[in-house]
């Protein structure tokens, strides 16, 4: 039998009009910078001042067991004549290998301890084309002496109160390209550990906030994705637990017991080290655009 019914209409008669249970807001009318500010105020980003990162500088300098940097450089495709700004450079994870591929790198961070690690890395590897500047996103970049570059990069460092102002600063100093790397979904915090201690997990704002804001600013950005497998080696149980405390802030005694129990169950010993299995997969978005 040939069914000639109209989609959305039953044989019993026309379907009832479909109504959404909420009001649709045009995406173009959303103030994405304001939305970001509201999310930022709810998070612990603002608690991560220079002293927080000073305390993590030494451990950051040892993080060499993932392929994040290799994937990022492959996406960037730097050219030998480039000068590059690495804003929020941390311990130099990107600046040091990138400096071997370009004319020069200016590495900026508001943590003096992080910059000390960059300088130590330069001395250890013979890199001489990195200039370090102590400063942050909210400082006056002219007073800091931040000039213009072929490319400007913010690799996992643009967690700022005023996202739009920071994007404009980064864009203004780039002649050729701008790169921003930020989280996708859960980011570097491990959801499994939150489940293990019985604490709710809220991943917070991710790359889509950046992309929507760029769209609103008239910047048509490209997006590539990096999948990073984190399988850090530990010398023992205590080191493993200490390495993840930053995710939670203060732990209650009950949460502490649960996190120890989780690691005891899931740490595996191989070749003299302990590793948490399975590996934690972290996804990043590389948002970049060409300057007109």
Secondary structure, DSSP 4 states (H G I P E B T S, - for coil): ----PPTTEETTEEPPPP--SS----GGGS-HHHHHHHHHHHSSGGG--HHHHHTTHHHHHT--SSSHHHHHHHHH---TT-EEEEET-TTSTTHHHHHTTSSEEEEEES-HHHHHHHHHHHHHHT---EEEEE--TTS-HHHHT---EEEEEEES----S-HHHHHHHHHHTEEEEEEEEEE-TTTTS-HHHHHHHT--------HHHHHHHHHHTT---EEEEEEEEE--EESSHHHHHHTTGGGTSS--HHHHHHHHHHHHHHEEEETTEEEESSPEEEEEEEEEEE--
